[in-house]
């Protein structure tokens, strides 16, 4: 069963010791499988699939010619990514992708190298493929450059095989509920063992931004029809952990935002605010009560077996609301349910709240240590610091002047620039709901499991 877990292993997420962003798709999926997938009041969960269409040529260049050229250029790109100049960075990623015994199978290695070549950000902010396009000699044509830079738009998915059309296979992605016409730069051969109804897990990229055709990127792992329930569970885990996988489906993304707004309103009604600072055990019970309320609301909309199943299905509200052990050891925890970023937990937020409320506490350097950690940890969203400033605007300038040792610092003038310097990753990506919604086909597979 290890194969079903490879997407999660290949894209291991670093968990900050300070903050955790919650992706409450667990309770959202509970509703998705029941309420949101059936005649919902806004019809949000009708099958949001994009039908495959004939691939569009680019000027005088056919899709077939682009695919042939893509094979050569992908080989050059992989060799460039594995060159000595990037060895230290790539080796670190490969080591991280290995299992706890240090074993790295070929499929995971290929996937890791592919991600490094197309998506990994180097120290100058560029990707490896961007650097390759800029440095390659002789210079690539405009269409070749557009093609290679288009490969940054990777779609990772759990795909169901729909049908075949010449050298292409039509794949339905269970994650974003869209359909893709996919080719291989090795021709029809890699698809010969696929049959309608089978599943594949892997990565695809656009042949060219101006076409509707897609290319296999890296390695595909195939599964029989009989693995449908395991594949569906894998898809649920991926969507739960990474709501950004919905980004290509505007309907699902819009519905995710609507559901997040509903859940945030429930949270505010429960605790009286979208931000609350509590002792760890009390924070944990507050979360569990939040999930109980959501489940009760979902069950109330159902009848018969559906209601019974929804009321007893795992994970339970107690499991969903359990905080990690490292947070239970904190002095306090802030629960922030932001309109854009969703539900987040912040360790020892109360200490910083006291600091901003009384900037005189900044005279003790130890009181600034935690703020420095919040600022320098690039996995912690700017949200926490922005909320501190909003709560205590008069404390921002004196606290940051003490932290930075810059007497002329002004939050209104310098604050956003400071956050952008230390939190670049958050500014480089579009804000996404932390709630996930599943599509009709995935819901059907879960029901038949």
Buried (B, 14 or more C-beta within 10 A) or exposed (E): EEBBEBBBBBBEEEEBBBBBBBBBBBBBBBBBBBBBBEEBEEEBBEEBBBEBEEBEBBEEBEBBEBBEBBEEBBEEBBEBBBEEEBEEBBEEBBEEBBEEEEEBBEBBBBBBBBBBBBBBEBEEEBBBBBBBBEEBEEEBEEBBBBBBBBBBBBBBBBBBBBEBEEBBBBBBBBBBBBBBBBBBBEBEEBBEEBEEEBBBBBBBBBBBEBBBBBBBBBBBBBBEEEBBEBBBBBBBBBBBBBBBBBBBBEBBBBBBBBBBEBBBEBBBEBBEEBBBBBBBEEBBBBBBBBBBBBBEBBBEBBEEEBBEBBBEBEEBBEEBBBBEEEBBEBEBBBBBBBEEBBBBBBBBBBBBBBBBBBBEBBEEEEBBEBBEBBBEBEBBBBBBBBBBBEBBEEBBBBBBBBBBEEEEBEBEEBBEEBBEEBBEEBEEEEBBBBBBBBBBBBBBBBEEE
